[in-house]
Amino acid sequence: MPVIDSRYGIYIKDSKPVKVCQWIDCPDAEIGYEDRKMKMCARCNVVRYCSKSCQRLDWSEHKLYCQISPIMDIAEWMERHESLFRWALIEGLRLRSKPSNIFQYVLLVEITRMDRLMKGVAPSPFFVESMRLKKFSDMEAFMTPDPCKDSRKIMEAGGIGQGIVVFQVSDRRPGGYTLFRFQYHDFHEKPSGEEGPSRTGWENVTMGVVNGEIPISLLSRRIEGPPDAASSK
């Protein structure tokens, strides 16, 4: 299933799928499927089989996660979780005590298309694999010539600056694409210089909520409210 970006009207064509039968005990696995015509599961449009026999034999396992694939709109997915990624920027960059970090780092979020995972096809079209801070210099090939331009304008007006979240979408296929998308967050709040309570594990909290593993109701209301520059380790 191709990825779309409704914000920019972009349609990203699927890379050519690898020919492999989903049934783990397929008798033809050793000789390969180069000259075989593969059939895709009509319900989830994710897994493929070399024969109806293999599909029947694999059904007891596949039925546990066979679901209709969601529309893979990366712009809609990013917007849905925007407040969480903003919160992660505040926590990861420690914007209360070290506002200068906004001029040095971006938040890199590595995600995988849900239909590329062997298990767990779910209503969410993307799965967050990892989150970490990266220096601007490490992302130079994908950034604008002056990524801090807007940050300086906000800083001159008394604010902290503009935080950047970079989403790297892996295709998980040989020769498949790697897509980069950006999300910008303006912080007009004045830096306080005060260190708040240490909040560890901001990466796991954000990934847990986005991936549906942690109910949003269990988290602090501060995540959904205005940013308060709470700090992390």
Secondary structure, 3 states (H helix, E strand, C coil): CCEEECCCCEEECCCCCCCCCCCCCCCCCCCCCCCCCCEECCCCCCCEECCHHHHHHHHHHHCCCCCCCCCCEHHHHHHHCHHHHHHHHHHHHCCCCCHHHHHCEEEEEEEEEHHHCCCCCCCCCEEEEEEEEEEHHHHCCCCCCCCCHHHHHHHHCCCCEEEEEEEEEECCCCCCCEEEEEEEEEECCCCCCCCCCCECCHHHHHHHHHCCCCCHHHCCHHHCCCCCCCCEC
